[in-house]
């Protein structure tokens, strides 16, 4: 079953936003980091980074032609969002 490109775009967008917002709630900076650097990371930034990660994960899975249909592509979008968000936190 193939999804419509518009539907796929919206699904991947929502996955990225949700991953970014959940990551913002779960992986907050520590007390000392907030005292020194302030709260420069906002929910919007995490949502945007999550969207970027979801699109990266989705397109990497599509390029690698992973079997399993659209479900594997959606799961890889979620994994891509989490990985990019984690890398964003480590680098920042």
C-alpha positions, -999 to +999 in steps of 0.1 A: +000+000+000+015+033-010+005+065+007-002+097-011+028+121-010+008+148+008-003+123+034+033+110+038+046+146+042+020+154+069+027+121+088+064+126+088+059+162+098+037+152+128+062+125+138+090+151+139+070+176+159+058+150+184+093+136+188+107+171+193+081+180+220+085+147+238+122+150+237+119+185+252+099+172+281+120+141+287+156+153+281+156+187+298+189+203+305+202+199+340+200+225+367+236+236+364+233+240+326+202+261+330+220+283+355+251+288+333+237+289+298+201+299+305+172+282+287+182+289+252+167+257+238+130+261+233+102+238+223+101+253+188+138+245+183+134+209+194+103+205+172+122+218+142+152+196+148+127+166+152+111+175+119+146+175+102+155+142+118+122+126+108+127+136+071+163+124+072+153+090+087+124+086+062+144+094+032+174+073+042+150+043+046+135+050+012+169+053-004+181+021+012+149+004-001+142-012+033+114-038+029+082-038+049+063-010+032+052+023+047+053+010+083+091+006+081+094+041+066+073+056+094+093+038+121+126+049+105+112+085+105+107+083+142+141+067+148+157+094+126+140+121+147+152+106+180+188+102+167+191+137+153+176+152+185+200+132+206+229+143+184+217+179+187+217+177+225+252+161+226+267+187+203+250+216+219 
